[in-house]
């Protein structure tokens, strides 16, 4: 069975995200290391960082990643916004390093004006600069495939490969594939042939050695819509069979598969409780795994 997990809230402190993962029997975890809709985050107290790391080890989580702020755009032609984005991404990497995370999942960015090739070059240059300044670190940048909305970069495997190539194949750059985004971008996972063609293309263009994480989300919108709207597993245009193929694909048996599906109301304080929607989605994924002889 692949390592299944989910994005969990850090409300009440980072260690509570680990506790939420534990009550859902997660093997892996994604968090925001700071508020995803703000440029600056609160300083992380050393005792909270130490407790988080102890709790991750105690829980036996095989991988923990953070998701970078949605405000970051390293592809923009606006020099001031790009500098602000670079500073914010530096903070994301430093937080992830302090927390001992596998990597920071990043939407590559949108070129807004000019050409996609210019935006791709800016992403590569800025990420290379950030990683070179942290040469002793281990945290990776995990480029997430996008749905292709507007001028966003990363909806095609070729764009992800070009960023990596412009970084000279930097060892600390990986990829996060989101099933909803793949479908929205035009990669058909709903048929045997479409699934096979999609991953054959990924292996040929990017390479499976770069794949570090899956976001497992169904899609409210159909194939090629270029619209990013997550749905519960089996309730959208991907359907159960798409996920059955994925969770039983031996190539991905060790790749963390993380939910980003809608949650229940939940309470930021008080006892940690199971979210019935997360529980349902995780149980659906687990039930799709075939026993292996």
Buried (B, 14 or more C-beta within 10 A) or exposed (E): BBBBBBBBBBEBBBBBBBBBBBBBEBBBBBBBBBEBEEBEBEEBEEEBBEBBBEBBEEBEBBBBBBBBBEBBBBBBBEEEBBEBBBBBBBBBBBBBBBBBBBBBBBBBBBBBEEEBEEBBBBBBBBBBEBBEEBEEBEBBBBBBBBBBBEBBBBBBBEBBBBBBBBBEEBEBBBBBBBBBBBBBBBBBBBEEEBBEBBBEBBBEBBBEEBBBBBBBBBBBBEBBBBBBBBBBBBBBBBBBBBBBBBBBEEEBEEBBBBBBBBBEEBEEEEEBEBBEBBBBBBBBBEEBBEEEE
